[in-house]
Amino acid sequence: MVSETLLIVMKFGGSSVGTTERMQRVAQRIVENRDAGHKVVVVVSAMGDTTDDLIEQSKQLNPNPPAREMDMLLTTGEQISVALLSMTIHALGRKAVSMTGWQAGILTEALHGKARITDIQPSRIHAALDDAGIVIVAGFQGMTDEGEITTLGRGGSDTTAVALAAAIEADVCEIFTDVDGVYSTDPRVVKNARKLPEISYDEMLELAHLGAAVLHPRAVEYAKHNNVKLVVRSSFTYNEGTTVKEEAVMEQGIVVRGIAFDKDVTRISIIGVEDVPGVLAGVFGALADGGIDVDMIVQSGVQDGKADFSFTVAGGDAEGAVSIIAGIRSTVPYRETSSETGLVKVSIVGAGMVSNPGVAARMFRAISDLGVSIKMVSTSEIKTSCVIAAEPLQEVVRALHTTYGLDTAEQVFVGGPSERR
């Protein structure tokens, strides 16, 4: 007897549906929820390496393909997944309806490759749920008001799932991945990482922005803004997952909750800039106009009316950033620029850090004891980040994990390759 009918959103990434066997296991899991009397909306990524394969094929034909045509191409990966998953569920004797993002009513801004969702009109989803009880939606995609197909960029399927959960007022949004929850750090680096039963939206958002691959920042932002109950679970086990919520219970003695890292950081320095009002606005305004996301910014002292400052960008944006800086030299004069690649950012995150003095100092000491130089530092109430050379990253992460008492006696089970879609 069913005590309560729930409306559940389940999101499965590419590795979860990457083979026929895994597709069947996912279908069985969906059917179990339906047989329990619940209504289920499923969001699916492209199977396995499908997206990477499509990108590679396009590059062989055109090294610089139009962004519109890339969106037309890449959205086919998810359409294959939803159709095959629906067929698999039908083979189990249950009804299911597959939909593209635009059929599901997902509207986006007119920006190819990394569009943001502007609205969701879920009437067709509700009608299909009333009929079949299971709706499978292609993640990572939507449509503009003008009828153009768009993709949402990295993490797009996570964002699709959370946005749909908000739009249809789902009781819970479950994100299935290759580990059974959110851990204190990447369990591929620290095998005895600590599983967090729950974590706050703010802590999860910091970890996601700082490089933790388990959830995409935009998905967490959506969940926080719309108060979506978010649970991270494994598609390979039935273990309890991690609940992401407004307030999380603090574990006794655990001030730092997680350690994240970003492996793709470039530092760009601008030397000998006039110390006058408007210089920083000119530089970073130009970068923003060029679509370059700047992370850390550090300005040194002023000498003889000249200042130096450095900032970090993702490695893939470095060439574009350097080009933009060169292009504004006539309006923002400077002596020279330099860039340094092969860097990483390692960060500690915890809501309790603000009320515990000395937390950052312990981080600096642990890194120093390994003989590693810190190139840049950024802090907030709940995080401290350091930019270091890439080579000692794993050693640094393990040392910090031990320093903050996060090691456990258990080994983490990782069910498949990492995924970010």
Buried (B, 14 or more C-beta within 10 A) or exposed (E): EEEEEBBBBBBBBBBBBBEEEBBBBBBEBBBEBBEBEBBBBBBBBBBBBBBEEBBEEBEEEEEEBEBEEBBBBBBBBBBBBBBBBBEBBBEBEBEBBBBBBBBBBBBBEEBBEBBBBEEBEBEBBBEBBEEBBBBBBBBBBBBBEEEBBBBBBBBBBBBBBBBBBBBBEBBBBBBBBBBBBBBBBBBBBBEBBBBBEBBBBBBBBBBBBBBBBBBBBBBBBBBBEBEBBBBBBBBBEEEEBBBBBEEBEEBEEBBBBBBBBBEBBBBBBBBBBBEEEEBBEEBBEBBEEBEBEBBBBBBEEEEEEEBBBBBBBBBEBBEBBBEBBEEBEEEBEBEEBEBBEEBBBBBBBBBBBEEEEEBBEBBEEBBEEEEBEBBBBBEEEBBBBBBBBBEBBBBBBBBBBEBBBBBBEEEBEBBBEBBBB
